[in-house]
Amino acid sequence: MERPGDIVIREMTNRSLEASIRSRAGLSKKEVICYGTSPNTAGLLFSNFANMILNRMIDLFDDVLFLLENNRIPSACVAAATTILHRAS
């Protein structure tokens, strides 16, 4: 039997997930360059690093969404927590 609070939490979770999915639709992966030993500017290296981080965050979001869609809630929580910890460090 569901309690009234459960319904509110589910509705809020669904709204948040739908907003996240809409936001994800606007993101696309960026090209990352493998430099090797050639000299590069700090700005170019920083931009490349930012693209790598963005690509990884997109991958993590897609992985969590896949887990949620397949009712793997505990695994999705672990992957989401990894994403949050990664962003905090």
C-alpha positions as CSV (number, residue, x, y, z in Angstrom):
1,M,0.0,0.0,0.0
2,E,1.3,3.4,-1.0
3,R,1.5,6.2,1.4
4,P,0.6,9.8,0.2
5,G,4.3,10.8,0.5
6,D,5.3,8.0,-1.8
7,I,3.2,9.4,-4.6
8,V,4.6,12.9,-4.2
9,I,8.2,11.6,-4.2
10,R,7.5,9.5,-7.3
11,E,6.0,12.5,-9.1
12,M,8.9,14.7,-8.2
13,T,11.4,12.0,-9.3
14,N,9.6,11.6,-12.6
15,R,9.5,15.3,-13.3
16,S,13.2,15.6,-12.5
17,L,14.1,12.7,-14.7
18,E,12.0,14.1,-17.6
19,A,13.8,17.4,-17.2
20,S,17.2,15.7,-17.2
21,I,16.3,13.7,-20.4
22,R,15.2,17.0,-22.1
23,S,18.5,18.6,-21.1
24,R,20.5,15.6,-22.3
25,A,18.9,15.9,-25.7
26,G,20.7,19.2,-26.1
27,L,24.1,17.8,-25.4
28,S,26.4,16.1,-27.8
29,K,29.8,14.6,-27.4
30,K,32.8,16.8,-28.4
31,E,35.9,15.7,-30.4
32,V,38.9,14.9,-28.2
33,I,42.4,15.2,-29.7
34,C,45.2,12.8,-28.9
35,Y,48.3,15.1,-28.9
36,G,51.3,12.9,-28.4
37,T,54.5,14.9,-27.9
38,S,53.7,17.9,-30.1
39,P,53.8,21.3,-28.3
40,N,50.4,22.8,-27.6
41,T,49.0,25.9,-25.8
42,A,47.6,25.6,-22.4
43,G,44.2,26.9,-23.7
44,L,44.0,24.1,-26.2
45,L,44.9,21.5,-23.7
46,F,42.4,22.9,-21.2
47,S,39.7,22.9,-23.9
48,N,40.5,19.3,-24.8
49,F,40.3,18.3,-21.1
50,A,36.9,19.9,-20.8
51,N,35.7,18.0,-23.8
52,M,36.9,14.7,-22.2
53,I,35.0,15.5,-19.0
54,L,31.9,16.5,-20.9
55,N,32.0,13.2,-22.9
56,R,32.4,11.2,-19.7
57,M,29.5,12.9,-17.9
58,I,27.3,12.2,-21.0
59,D,28.3,8.6,-20.9
60,L,27.6,8.3,-17.1
61,F,24.2,9.9,-17.6
62,D,23.3,7.5,-20.4
63,D,24.5,4.6,-18.3
64,V,22.3,5.6,-15.3
65,L,19.3,6.2,-17.6
66,F,19.8,2.7,-19.1
67,L,19.9,1.2,-15.6
68,L,16.8,3.0,-14.5
69,E,14.9,2.0,-17.6
70,N,15.7,-1.6,-16.9
71,N,14.6,-1.4,-13.2
72,R,18.2,-1.7,-11.9
73,I,17.6,1.0,-9.3
74,P,20.4,0.0,-6.8
75,S,23.0,0.0,-9.7
76,A,21.7,3.3,-11.0
77,C,22.1,4.8,-7.5
78,V,25.7,3.6,-7.3
79,A,26.5,5.0,-10.8
80,A,24.8,8.3,-10.0
81,A,26.7,8.6,-6.7
82,T,29.9,8.0,-8.7
83,T,29.0,10.8,-11.0
84,I,28.4,13.2,-8.0
85,L,31.6,12.2,-6.3
86,H,33.5,12.6,-9.6
87,R,32.1,16.1,-10.0
88,A,32.9,17.1,-6.4
89,S,36.6,16.1,-6.7
